[in-house]
Amino acid sequence: MIPQLEEKKRPVRVAARRQREMMAILRDHLNNESAEWLDVDEIDLDHQGQQQTLNATAMMPVIDNIQQWATTPWEDA
């Protein structure tokens, strides 16, 4: 019996990571998106996909003070 090669899935983006898995946002032929936990070996991460993930992480705000971050600007001090 000839082993069949599984085609790797190309995600729209990677939403989360844990150990050897990634939550991949996948798009089907009808442009519907779904999230799936996949093994890293099942995902096709080309250079562009990795760069998008790095850019998304770099854009996340760094919260130094949670109380200051949680206050609303329209409240009187």
mmCIF file of the N, C-alpha and C atoms, coordinates in Angstrom:
data_MODEL
# 
_entry.id   MODEL 
# 
loop_
_atom_site.group_PDB 
_atom_site.id 
_atom_site.type_symbol 
_atom_site.label_atom_id 
_atom_site.label_alt_id 
_atom_site.label_comp_id 
_atom_site.label_asym_id 
_atom_site.label_entity_id 
_atom_site.label_seq_id 
_atom_site.pdbx_PDB_ins_code 
_atom_site.Cartn_x 
_atom_site.Cartn_y 
_atom_site.Cartn_z 
_atom_site.occupancy 
_atom_site.B_iso_or_equiv 
_atom_site.pdbx_formal_charge 
_atom_site.auth_seq_id 
_atom_site.auth_comp_id 
_atom_site.auth_asym_id 
_atom_site.auth_atom_id 
_atom_site.pdbx_PDB_model_num 
ATOM 1   N N  . MET A 1 1  ? 0.846   -1.178 0.000  1.00 0.00 ? 1  MET A N  1 
ATOM 2   C CA . MET A 1 1  ? 0.000   0.000  0.000  1.00 0.00 ? 1  MET A CA 1 
ATOM 3   C C  . MET A 1 1  ? 0.891   1.240  0.000  1.00 0.00 ? 1  MET A C  1 
ATOM 4   N N  . ILE A 1 2  ? 0.581   2.189  -0.839 1.00 0.00 ? 2  ILE A N  1 
ATOM 5   C CA . ILE A 1 2  ? 1.370   3.411  -0.960 1.00 0.00 ? 2  ILE A CA 1 
ATOM 6   C C  . ILE A 1 2  ? 0.854   4.442  0.043  1.00 0.00 ? 2  ILE A C  1 
ATOM 7   N N  . PRO A 1 3  ? 1.744   4.958  0.904  1.00 0.00 ? 3  PRO A N  1 
ATOM 8   C CA . PRO A 1 3  ? 1.290   5.984  1.852  1.00 0.00 ? 3  PRO A CA 1 
ATOM 9   C C  . PRO A 1 3  ? 0.961   7.280  1.113  1.00 0.00 ? 3  PRO A C  1 
ATOM 10  N N  . GLN A 1 4  ? -0.178  7.858  1.452  1.00 0.00 ? 4  GLN A N  1 
ATOM 11  C CA . GLN A 1 4  ? -0.574  9.105  0.813  1.00 0.00 ? 4  GLN A CA 1 
ATOM 12  C C  . GLN A 1 4  ? -0.024  10.278 1.606  1.00 0.00 ? 4  GLN A C  1 
ATOM 13  N N  . LEU A 1 5  ? 0.482   11.240 0.875  1.00 0.00 ? 5  LEU A N  1 
ATOM 14  C CA . LEU A 1 5  ? 0.995   12.437 1.511  1.00 0.00 ? 5  LEU A CA 1 
ATOM 15  C C  . LEU A 1 5  ? -0.163  13.365 1.842  1.00 0.00 ? 5  LEU A C  1 
ATOM 16  N N  . GLU A 1 6  ? -0.211  13.781 3.088  1.00 0.00 ? 6  GLU A N  1 
ATOM 17  C CA . GLU A 1 6  ? -1.263  14.709 3.480  1.00 0.00 ? 6  GLU A CA 1 
ATOM 18  C C  . GLU A 1 6  ? -0.861  16.113 3.070  1.00 0.00 ? 6  GLU A C  1 
ATOM 19  N N  . GLU A 1 7  ? -1.809  16.826 2.533  1.00 0.00 ? 7  GLU A N  1 
ATOM 20  C CA . GLU A 1 7  ? -1.544  18.198 2.143  1.00 0.00 ? 7  GLU A CA 1 
ATOM 21  C C  . GLU A 1 7  ? -1.622  19.078 3.388  1.00 0.00 ? 7  GLU A C  1 
ATOM 22  N N  . LYS A 1 8  ? -0.621  19.927 3.564  1.00 0.00 ? 8  LYS A N  1 
ATOM 23  C CA . LYS A 1 8  ? -0.619  20.817 4.719  1.00 0.00 ? 8  LYS A CA 1 
ATOM 24  C C  . LYS A 1 8  ? -1.656  21.917 4.526  1.00 0.00 ? 8  LYS A C  1 
ATOM 25  N N  . LYS A 1 9  ? -2.247  22.342 5.629  1.00 0.00 ? 9  LYS A N  1 
ATOM 26  C CA . LYS A 1 9  ? -3.257  23.386 5.568  1.00 0.00 ? 9  LYS A CA 1 
ATOM 27  C C  . LYS A 1 9  ? -2.583  24.744 5.692  1.00 0.00 ? 9  LYS A C  1 
ATOM 28  N N  . ARG A 1 10 ? -3.033  25.684 4.882  1.00 0.00 ? 10 ARG A N  1 
ATOM 29  C CA . ARG A 1 10 ? -2.485  27.035 4.917  1.00 0.00 ? 10 ARG A CA 1 
ATOM 30  C C  . ARG A 1 10 ? -3.492  27.946 5.622  1.00 0.00 ? 10 ARG A C  1 
ATOM 31  N N  . PRO A 1 11 ? -3.190  28.368 6.837  1.00 0.00 ? 11 PRO A N  1 
ATOM 32  C CA . PRO A 1 11 ? -4.150  29.195 7.583  1.00 0.00 ? 11 PRO A CA 1 
ATOM 33  C C  . PRO A 1 11 ? -4.152  30.642 7.103  1.00 0.00 ? 11 PRO A C  1 
ATOM 34  N N  . VAL A 1 12 ? -5.266  31.318 7.380  1.00 0.00 ? 12 VAL A N  1 
ATOM 35  C CA . VAL A 1 12 ? -5.354  32.754 7.133  1.00 0.00 ? 12 VAL A CA 1 
ATOM 36  C C  . VAL A 1 12 ? -4.444  33.451 8.132  1.00 0.00 ? 12 VAL A C  1 
ATOM 37  N N  . ARG A 1 13 ? -4.495  32.971 9.370  1.00 0.00 ? 13 ARG A N  1 
ATOM 38  C CA . ARG A 1 13 ? -3.614  33.475 10.427 1.00 0.00 ? 13 ARG A CA 1 
ATOM 39  C C  . ARG A 1 13 ? -3.558  32.452 11.552 1.00 0.00 ? 13 ARG A C  1 
ATOM 40  N N  . VAL A 1 14 ? -2.595  32.623 12.423 1.00 0.00 ? 14 VAL A N  1 
ATOM 41  C CA . VAL A 1 14 ? -2.469  31.772 13.601 1.00 0.00 ? 14 VAL A CA 1 
ATOM 42  C C  . VAL A 1 14 ? -2.970  32.587 14.784 1.00 0.00 ? 14 VAL A C  1 
ATOM 43  N N  . ALA A 1 15 ? -4.009  32.078 15.453 1.00 0.00 ? 15 ALA A N  1 
ATOM 44  C CA . ALA A 1 15 ? -4.633  32.817 16.546 1.00 0.00 ? 15 ALA A CA 1 
ATOM 45  C C  . ALA A 1 15 ? -3.977  32.548 17.896 1.00 0.00 ? 15 ALA A C  1 
ATOM 46  N N  . ALA A 1 16 ? -3.468  31.331 18.095 1.00 0.00 ? 16 ALA A N  1 
ATOM 47  C CA . ALA A 1 16 ? -2.858  30.989 19.384 1.00 0.00 ? 16 ALA A CA 1 
ATOM 48  C C  . ALA A 1 16 ? -1.878  29.839 19.183 1.00 0.00 ? 16 ALA A C  1 
ATOM 49  N N  . ARG A 1 17 ? -1.020  29.671 20.165 1.00 0.00 ? 17 ARG A N  1 
ATOM 50  C CA . ARG A 1 17 ? -0.034  28.582 20.122 1.00 0.00 ? 17 ARG A CA 1 
ATOM 51  C C  . ARG A 1 17 ? 0.018   27.913 21.480 1.00 0.00 ? 17 ARG A C  1 
ATOM 52  N N  . ARG A 1 18 ? 0.283   26.619 21.452 1.00 0.00 ? 18 ARG A N  1 
ATOM 53  C CA . ARG A 1 18 ? 0.556   25.866 22.681 1.00 0.00 ? 18 ARG A CA 1 
ATOM 54  C C  . ARG A 1 18 ? 1.428   24.686 22.306 1.00 0.00 ? 18 ARG A C  1 
ATOM 55  N N  . GLN A 1 19 ? 2.469   24.483 23.009 1.00 0.00 ? 19 GLN A N  1 
ATOM 56  C CA . GLN A 1 19 ? 3.454   23.427 22.781 1.00 0.00 ? 19 GLN A CA 1 
ATOM 57  C C  . GLN A 1 19 ? 3.642   23.114 21.301 1.00 0.00 ? 19 GLN A C  1 
ATOM 58  N N  . ARG A 1 20 ? 3.133   22.011 20.802 1.00 0.00 ? 20 ARG A N  1 
ATOM 59  C CA . ARG A 1 20 ? 3.336   21.613 19.398 1.00 0.00 ? 20 ARG A CA 1 
ATOM 60  C C  . ARG A 1 20 ? 2.071   21.813 18.574 1.00 0.00 ? 20 ARG A C  1 
ATOM 61  N N  . GLU A 1 21 ? 1.166   22.665 19.046 1.00 0.00 ? 21 GLU A N  1 
ATOM 62  C CA . GLU A 1 21 ? -0.078  22.922 18.328 1.00 0.00 ? 21 GLU A CA 1 
ATOM 63  C C  . GLU A 1 21 ? -0.272  24.413 18.104 1.00 0.00 ? 21 GLU A C  1 
ATOM 64  N N  . MET A 1 22 ? -1.069  24.720 17.092 1.00 0.00 ? 22 MET A N  1 
ATOM 65  C CA . MET A 1 22 ? -1.433  26.104 16.806 1.00 0.00 ? 22 MET A CA 1 
ATOM 66  C C  . MET A 1 22 ? -2.917  26.158 16.491 1.00 0.00 ? 22 MET A C  1 
ATOM 67  N N  . MET A 1 23 ? -3.580  27.210 16.970 1.00 0.00 ? 23 MET A N  1 
ATOM 68  C CA . MET A 1 23 ? -4.966  27.428 16.577 1.00 0.00 ? 23 MET A CA 1 
ATOM 69  C C  . MET A 1 23 ? -4.924  28.210 15.277 1.00 0.00 ? 23 MET A C  1 
ATOM 70  N N  . ALA A 1 24 ? -5.283  27.528 14.204 1.00 0.00 ? 24 ALA A N  1 
ATOM 71  C CA . ALA A 1 24 ? -5.220  28.125 12.877 1.00 0.00 ? 24 ALA A CA 1 
ATOM 72  C C  . ALA A 1 24 ? -6.610  28.574 12.448 1.00 0.00 ? 24 ALA A C  1 
ATOM 73  N N  . ILE A 1 25 ? -6.670  29.774 11.923 1.00 0.00 ? 25 ILE A N  1 
ATOM 74  C CA . ILE A 1 25 ? -7.908  30.270 11.329 1.00 0.00 ? 25 ILE A CA 1 
ATOM 75  C C  . ILE A 1 25 ? -7.863  29.868 9.856  1.00 0.00 ? 25 ILE A C  1 
ATOM 76  N N  . LEU A 1 26 ? -8.808  29.017 9.465  1.00 0.00 ? 26 LEU A N  1 
ATOM 77  C CA . LEU A 1 26 ? -8.840  28.484 8.110  1.00 0.00 ? 26 LEU A CA 1 
ATOM 78  C C  . LEU A 1 26 ? -10.031 29.062 7.351  1.00 0.00 ? 26 LEU A C  1 
ATOM 79  N N  . ARG A 1 27 ? -9.876  29.217 6.053  1.00 0.00 ? 27 ARG A N  1 
ATOM 80  C CA . ARG A 1 27 ? -10.958 29.735 5.202  1.00 0.00 ? 27 ARG A CA 1 
ATOM 81  C C  . ARG A 1 27 ? -11.296 28.664 4.172  1.00 0.00 ? 27 ARG A C  1 
ATOM 82  N N  . ASP A 1 28 ? -12.594 28.367 4.044  1.00 0.00 ? 28 ASP A N  1 
ATOM 83  C CA . ASP A 1 28 ? -13.013 27.364 3.058  1.00 0.00 ? 28 ASP A CA 1 
ATOM 84  C C  . ASP A 1 28 ? -13.339 28.026 1.720  1.00 0.00 ? 28 ASP A C  1 
ATOM 85  N N  . HIS A 1 29 ? -13.809 27.225 0.779  1.00 0.00 ? 29 HIS A N  1 
ATOM 86  C CA . HIS A 1 29 ? -14.079 27.726 -0.575 1.00 0.00 ? 29 HIS A CA 1 
ATOM 87  C C  . HIS A 1 29 ? -15.224 28.738 -0.626 1.00 0.00 ? 29 HIS A C  1 
ATOM 88  N N  . LEU A 1 30 ? -16.032 28.822 0.423  1.00 0.00 ? 30 LEU A N  1 
ATOM 89  C CA . LEU A 1 30 ? -17.121 29.803 0.483  1.00 0.00 ? 30 LEU A CA 1 
ATOM 90  C C  . LEU A 1 30 ? -16.742 31.042 1.293  1.00 0.00 ? 30 LEU A C  1 
ATOM 91  N N  . ASN A 1 31 ? -15.464 31.162 1.631  1.00 0.00 ? 31 ASN A N  1 
ATOM 92  C CA . ASN A 1 31 ? -14.914 32.260 2.439  1.00 0.00 ? 31 ASN A CA 1 
ATOM 93  C C  . ASN A 1 31 ? -15.404 32.260 3.882  1.00 0.00 ? 31 ASN A C  1 
ATOM 94  N N  . ASN A 1 32 ? -15.893 31.126 4.363  1.00 0.00 ? 32 ASN A N  1 
ATOM 95  C CA . ASN A 1 32 ? -16.236 30.998 5.773  1.00 0.00 ? 32 ASN A CA 1 
ATOM 96  C C  . ASN A 1 32 ? -14.959 30.690 6.543  1.00 0.00 ? 32 ASN A C  1 
ATOM 97  N N  . GLU A 1 33 ? -14.822 31.291 7.718  1.00 0.00 ? 33 GLU A N  1 
ATOM 98  C CA . GLU A 1 33 ? -13.636 31.046 8.539  1.00 0.00 ? 33 GLU A CA 1 
ATOM 99  C C  . GLU A 1 33 ? -13.988 30.150 9.710  1.00 0.00 ? 33 GLU A C  1 
ATOM 100 N N  . SER A 1 34 ? -13.055 29.292 10.073 1.00 0.00 ? 34 SER A N  1 
ATOM 101 C CA . SER A 1 34 ? -13.208 28.434 11.237 1.00 0.00 ? 34 SER A CA 1 
ATOM 102 C C  . SER A 1 34 ? -11.859 28.318 11.932 1.00 0.00 ? 34 SER A C  1 
ATOM 103 N N  . ALA A 1 35 ? -11.904 28.052 13.226 1.00 0.00 ? 35 ALA A N  1 
ATOM 104 C CA . ALA A 1 35 ? -10.676 27.897 14.008 1.00 0.00 ? 35 ALA A CA 1 
ATOM 105 C C  . ALA A 1 35 ? -10.500 26.429 14.353 1.00 0.00 ? 35 ALA A C  1 
ATOM 106 N N  . GLU A 1 36 ? -9.263  25.953 14.236 1.00 0.00 ? 36 GLU A N  1 
ATOM 107 C CA . GLU A 1 36 ? -8.954  24.552 14.495 1.00 0.00 ? 36 GLU A CA 1 
ATOM 108 C C  . GLU A 1 36 ? -7.594  24.437 15.159 1.00 0.00 ? 36 GLU A C  1 
ATOM 109 N N  . TRP A 1 37 ? -7.494  23.589 16.187 1.00 0.00 ? 37 TRP A N  1 
ATOM 110 C CA . TRP A 1 37 ? -6.191  23.273 16.762 1.00 0.00 ? 37 TRP A CA 1 
ATOM 111 C C  . TRP A 1 37 ? -5.544  22.237 15.864 1.00 0.00 ? 37 TRP A C  1 
ATOM 112 N N  . LEU A 1 38 ? -4.373  22.558 15.335 1.00 0.00 ? 38 LEU A N  1 
ATOM 113 C CA . LEU A 1 38 ? -3.648  21.649 14.449 1.00 0.00 ? 38 LEU A CA 1 
ATOM 114 C C  . LEU A 1 38 ? -2.221  21.454 14.950 1.00 0.00 ? 38 LEU A C  1 
ATOM 115 N N  . ASP A 1 39 ? -1.677  20.283 14.694 1.00 0.00 ? 39 ASP A N  1 
ATOM 116 C CA . ASP A 1 39 ? -0.282  20.004 15.000 1.00 0.00 ? 39 ASP A CA 1 
ATOM 117 C C  . ASP A 1 39 ? 0.584   20.884 14.084 1.00 0.00 ? 39 ASP A C  1 
ATOM 118 N N  . VAL A 1 40 ? 1.709   21.351 14.557 1.00 0.00 ? 40 VAL A N  1 
ATOM 119 C CA . VAL A 1 40 ? 2.553   22.240 13.754 1.00 0.00 ? 40 VAL A CA 1 
ATOM 120 C C  . VAL A 1 40 ? 3.009   21.587 12.452 1.00 0.00 ? 40 VAL A C  1 
ATOM 121 N N  . ASP A 1 41 ? 3.076   20.261 12.429 1.00 0.00 ? 41 ASP A N  1 
ATOM 122 C CA . ASP A 1 41 ? 3.482   19.555 11.211 1.00 0.00 ? 41 ASP A CA 1 
ATOM 123 C C  . ASP A 1 41 ? 2.397   19.561 10.140 1.00 0.00 ? 41 ASP A C  1 
ATOM 124 N N  . GLU A 1 42 ? 1.160   19.880 10.516 1.00 0.00 ? 42 GLU A N  1 
ATOM 125 C CA . GLU A 1 42 ? 0.035   19.890 9.579  1.00 0.00 ? 42 GLU A CA 1 
ATOM 126 C C  . GLU A 1 42 ? -0.193  21.259 8.946  1.00 0.00 ? 42 GLU A C  1 
ATOM 127 N N  . ILE A 1 43 ? 0.570   22.261 9.372  1.00 0.00 ? 43 ILE A N  1 
ATOM 128 C CA . ILE A 1 43 ? 0.334   23.635 8.938  1.00 0.00 ? 43 ILE A CA 1 
ATOM 129 C C  . ILE A 1 43 ? 1.455   24.084 8.015  1.00 0.00 ? 43 ILE A C  1 
ATOM 130 N N  . ASP A 1 44 ? 1.071   24.731 6.921  1.00 0.00 ? 44 ASP A N  1 
ATOM 131 C CA . ASP A 1 44 ? 2.036   25.284 5.973  1.00 0.00 ? 44 ASP A CA 1 
ATOM 132 C C  . ASP A 1 44 ? 2.238   26.758 6.322  1.00 0.00 ? 44 ASP A C  1 
ATOM 133 N N  . LEU A 1 45 ? 3.353   27.047 6.960  1.00 0.00 ? 45 LEU A N  1 
ATOM 134 C CA . LEU A 1 45 ? 3.678   28.427 7.315  1.00 0.00 ? 45 LEU A CA 1 
ATOM 135 C C  . LEU A 1 45 ? 4.791   28.903 6.402  1.00 0.00 ? 45 LEU A C  1 
ATOM 136 N N  . ASP A 1 46 ? 4.409   29.600 5.358  1.00 0.00 ? 46 ASP A N  1 
ATOM 137 C CA . ASP A 1 46 ? 5.431   30.173 4.486  1.00 0.00 ? 46 ASP A CA 1 
ATOM 138 C C  . ASP A 1 46 ? 5.981   31.428 5.161  1.00 0.00 ? 46 ASP A C  1 
ATOM 139 N N  . HIS A 1 47 ? 6.963   32.035 4.563  1.00 0.00 ? 47 HIS A N  1 
ATOM 140 C CA . HIS A 1 47 ? 7.602   33.209 5.162  1.00 0.00 ? 47 HIS A CA 1 
ATOM 141 C C  . HIS A 1 47 ? 6.608   34.345 5.398  1.00 0.00 ? 47 HIS A C  1 
ATOM 142 N N  . GLN A 1 48 ? 5.701   34.558 4.468  1.00 0.00 ? 48 GLN A N  1 
ATOM 143 C CA . GLN A 1 48 ? 4.724   35.645 4.594  1.00 0.00 ? 48 GLN A CA 1 
ATOM 144 C C  . GLN A 1 48 ? 3.797   35.411 5.783  1.00 0.00 ? 48 GLN A C  1 
ATOM 145 N N  . GLY A 1 49 ? 3.338   34.176 5.972  1.00 0.00 ? 49 GLY A N  1 
ATOM 146 C CA . GLY A 1 49 ? 2.458   33.861 7.084  1.00 0.00 ? 49 GLY A CA 1 
ATOM 147 C C  . GLY A 1 49 ? 3.140   34.076 8.420  1.00 0.00 ? 49 GLY A C  1 
ATOM 148 N N  . GLN A 1 50 ? 4.408   33.699 8.517  1.00 0.00 ? 50 GLN A N  1 
ATOM 149 C CA . GLN A 1 50 ? 5.162   33.907 9.743  1.00 0.00 ? 50 GLN A CA 1 
ATOM 150 C C  . GLN A 1 50 ? 5.343   35.391 10.004 1.00 0.00 ? 50 GLN A C  1 
ATOM 151 N N  . GLN A 1 51 ? 5.588   36.166 8.950  1.00 0.00 ? 51 GLN A N  1 
ATOM 152 C CA . GLN A 1 51 ? 5.782   37.604 9.110  1.00 0.00 ? 51 GLN A CA 1 
ATOM 153 C C  . GLN A 1 51 ? 4.496   38.262 9.597  1.00 0.00 ? 51 GLN A C  1 
ATOM 154 N N  . GLN A 1 52 ? 3.330   37.831 9.100  1.00 0.00 ? 52 GLN A N  1 
ATOM 155 C CA . GLN A 1 52 ? 2.059   38.389 9.544  1.00 0.00 ? 52 GLN A CA 1 
ATOM 156 C C  . GLN A 1 52 ? 1.846   38.095 11.022 1.00 0.00 ? 52 GLN A C  1 
ATOM 157 N N  . THR A 1 53 ? 2.201   36.888 11.463 1.00 0.00 ? 53 THR A N  1 
ATOM 158 C CA . THR A 1 53 ? 2.059   36.535 12.868 1.00 0.00 ? 53 THR A CA 1 
ATOM 159 C C  . THR A 1 53 ? 2.957   37.401 13.727 1.00 0.00 ? 53 THR A C  1 
ATOM 160 N N  . LEU A 1 54 ? 4.196   37.609 13.288 1.00 0.00 ? 54 LEU A N  1 
ATOM 161 C CA . LEU A 1 54 ? 5.112   38.454 14.048 1.00 0.00 ? 54 LEU A CA 1 
ATOM 162 C C  . LEU A 1 54 ? 4.618   39.896 14.105 1.00 0.00 ? 54 LEU A C  1 
ATOM 163 N N  . ASN A 1 55 ? 4.099   40.419 13.003 1.00 0.00 ? 55 ASN A N  1 
ATOM 164 C CA . ASN A 1 55 ? 3.582   41.780 12.987 1.00 0.00 ? 55 ASN A CA 1 
ATOM 165 C C  . ASN A 1 55 ? 2.378   41.927 13.901 1.00 0.00 ? 55 ASN A C  1 
ATOM 166 N N  . ALA A 1 56 ? 1.501   40.949 13.929 1.00 0.00 ? 56 ALA A N  1 
ATOM 167 C CA . ALA A 1 56 ? 0.319   41.005 14.794 1.00 0.00 ? 56 ALA A CA 1 
ATOM 168 C C  . ALA A 1 56 ? 0.744   41.013 16.260 1.00 0.00 ? 56 ALA A C  1 
ATOM 169 N N  . THR A 1 57 ? 1.769   40.231 16.598 1.00 0.00 ? 57 THR A N  1 
ATOM 170 C CA . THR A 1 57 ? 2.257   40.200 17.967 1.00 0.00 ? 57 THR A CA 1 
ATOM 171 C C  . THR A 1 57 ? 2.910   41.522 18.326 1.00 0.00 ? 57 THR A C  1 
ATOM 172 N N  . ALA A 1 58 ? 3.633   42.131 17.409 1.00 0.00 ? 58 ALA A N  1 
ATOM 173 C CA . ALA A 1 58 ? 4.316   43.396 17.674 1.00 0.00 ? 58 ALA A CA 1 
ATOM 174 C C  . ALA A 1 58 ? 3.327   44.536 17.871 1.00 0.00 ? 58 ALA A C  1 
ATOM 175 N N  . MET A 1 59 ? 2.139   44.432 17.303 1.00 0.00 ? 59 MET A N  1 
ATOM 176 C CA . MET A 1 59 ? 1.147   45.497 17.409 1.00 0.00 ? 59 MET A CA 1 
ATOM 177 C C  . MET A 1 59 ? 0.363   45.444 18.721 1.00 0.00 ? 59 MET A C  1 
ATOM 178 N N  . MET A 1 60 ? 0.517   44.399 19.507 1.00 0.00 ? 60 MET A N  1 
ATOM 179 C CA . MET A 1 60 ? -0.230  44.275 20.748 1.00 0.00 ? 60 MET A CA 1 
ATOM 180 C C  . MET A 1 60 ? 0.315   45.278 21.768 1.00 0.00 ? 60 MET A C  1 
ATOM 181 N N  . PRO A 1 61 ? -0.566  45.970 22.485 1.00 0.00 ? 61 PRO A N  1 
ATOM 182 C CA . PRO A 1 61 ? -0.100  46.961 23.455 1.00 0.00 ? 61 PRO A CA 1 
ATOM 183 C C  . PRO A 1 61 ? 0.534   46.297 24.678 1.00 0.00 ? 61 PRO A C  1 
ATOM 184 N N  . VAL A 1 62 ? 1.524   46.952 25.226 1.00 0.00 ? 62 VAL A N  1 
ATOM 185 C CA . VAL A 1 62 ? 2.162   46.490 26.446 1.00 0.00 ? 62 VAL A CA 1 
ATOM 186 C C  . VAL A 1 62 ? 1.526   47.261 27.598 1.00 0.00 ? 62 VAL A C  1 
ATOM 187 N N  . ILE A 1 63 ? 0.961   46.540 28.562 1.00 0.00 ? 63 ILE A N  1 
ATOM 188 C CA . ILE A 1 63 ? 0.281   47.162 29.690 1.00 0.00 ? 63 ILE A CA 1 
ATOM 189 C C  . ILE A 1 63 ? 1.233   47.150 30.873 1.00 0.00 ? 63 ILE A C  1 
ATOM 190 N N  . ASP A 1 64 ? 1.707   48.336 31.261 1.00 0.00 ? 64 ASP A N  1 
ATOM 191 C CA . ASP A 1 64 ? 2.608   48.449 32.402 1.00 0.00 ? 64 ASP A CA 1 
ATOM 192 C C  . ASP A 1 64 ? 1.847   48.580 33.717 1.00 0.00 ? 64 ASP A C  1 
ATOM 193 N N  . ASN A 1 65 ? 0.726   49.285 33.688 1.00 0.00 ? 65 ASN A N  1 
ATOM 194 C CA . ASN A 1 65 ? -0.052  49.537 34.887 1.00 0.00 ? 65 ASN A CA 1 
ATOM 195 C C  . ASN A 1 65 ? -1.516  49.229 34.575 1.00 0.00 ? 65 ASN A C  1 
ATOM 196 N N  . ILE A 1 66 ? -2.050  48.152 35.137 1.00 0.00 ? 66 ILE A N  1 
ATOM 197 C CA . ILE A 1 66 ? -3.407  47.710 34.821 1.00 0.00 ? 66 ILE A CA 1 
ATOM 198 C C  . ILE A 1 66 ? -4.456  48.714 35.285 1.00 0.00 ? 66 ILE A C  1 
ATOM 199 N N  . GLN A 1 67 ? -4.236  49.375 36.417 1.00 0.00 ? 67 GLN A N  1 
ATOM 200 C CA . GLN A 1 67 ? -5.214  50.353 36.903 1.00 0.00 ? 67 GLN A CA 1 
ATOM 201 C C  . GLN A 1 67 ? -5.286  51.557 35.970 1.00 0.00 ? 67 GLN A C  1 
ATOM 202 N N  . GLN A 1 68 ? -4.151  52.037 35.531 1.00 0.00 ? 68 GLN A N  1 
ATOM 203 C CA . GLN A 1 68 ? -4.120  53.169 34.616 1.00 0.00 ? 68 GLN A CA 1 
ATOM 204 C C  . GLN A 1 68 ? -4.727  52.778 33.270 1.00 0.00 ? 68 GLN A C  1 
ATOM 205 N N  . TRP A 1 69 ? -4.475  51.563 32.803 1.00 0.00 ? 69 TRP A N  1 
ATOM 206 C CA . TRP A 1 69 ? -4.996  51.100 31.523 1.00 0.00 ? 69 TRP A CA 1 
ATOM 207 C C  . TRP A 1 69 ? -6.518  50.939 31.567 1.00 0.00 ? 69 TRP A C  1 
ATOM 208 N N  . ALA A 1 70 ? -7.050  50.519 32.740 1.00 0.00 ? 70 ALA A N  1 
ATOM 209 C CA . ALA A 1 70 ? -8.482  50.252 32.871 1.00 0.00 ? 70 ALA A CA 1 
ATOM 210 C C  . ALA A 1 70 ? -9.318  51.510 33.089 1.00 0.00 ? 70 ALA A C  1 
ATOM 211 N N  . THR A 1 71 ? -8.690  52.622 33.447 1.00 0.00 ? 71 THR A N  1 
ATOM 212 C CA . THR A 1 71 ? -9.477  53.837 33.662 1.00 0.00 ? 71 THR A CA 1 
ATOM 213 C C  . THR A 1 71 ? -9.951  54.389 32.336 1.00 0.00 ? 71 THR A C  1 
ATOM 214 N N  . THR A 1 72 ? -11.120 54.990 32.357 1.00 0.00 ? 72 THR A N  1 
ATOM 215 C CA . THR A 1 72 ? -11.658 55.595 31.142 1.00 0.00 ? 72 THR A CA 1 
ATOM 216 C C  . THR A 1 72 ? -11.262 57.062 31.092 1.00 0.00 ? 72 THR A C  1 
ATOM 217 N N  . PRO A 1 73 ? -10.956 57.602 29.937 1.00 0.00 ? 73 PRO A N  1 
ATOM 218 C CA . PRO A 1 73 ? -10.473 58.973 29.839 1.00 0.00 ? 73 PRO A CA 1 
ATOM 219 C C  . PRO A 1 73 ? -11.546 60.021 30.149 1.00 0.00 ? 73 PRO A C  1 
ATOM 220 N N  . TRP A 1 74 ? -12.816 59.649 30.118 1.00 0.00 ? 74 TRP A N  1 
ATOM 221 C CA . TRP A 1 74 ? -13.864 60.640 30.346 1.00 0.00 ? 74 TRP A CA 1 
ATOM 222 C C  . TRP A 1 74 ? -14.318 60.706 31.794 1.00 0.00 ? 74 TRP A C  1 
ATOM 223 N N  . GLU A 1 75 ? -13.719 59.937 32.688 1.00 0.00 ? 75 GLU A N  1 
ATOM 224 C CA . GLU A 1 75 ? -14.046 60.027 34.117 1.00 0.00 ? 75 GLU A CA 1 
ATOM 225 C C  . GLU A 1 75 ? -13.283 61.188 34.739 1.00 0.00 ? 75 GLU A C  1 
ATOM 226 N N  . ASP A 1 76 ? -13.941 61.883 35.689 1.00 0.00 ? 76 ASP A N  1 
ATOM 227 C CA . ASP A 1 76 ? -13.240 62.934 36.440 1.00 0.00 ? 76 ASP A CA 1 
ATOM 228 C C  . ASP A 1 76 ? -12.349 62.293 37.478 1.00 0.00 ? 76 ASP A C  1 
ATOM 229 N N  . ALA A 1 77 ? -11.139 62.800 37.580 1.00 0.00 ? 77 ALA A N  1 
ATOM 230 C CA . ALA A 1 77 ? -10.168 62.238 38.511 1.00 0.00 ? 77 ALA A CA 1 
ATOM 231 C C  . ALA A 1 77 ? -10.409 62.707 39.912 1.00 0.00 ? 77 ALA A C  1 
# 
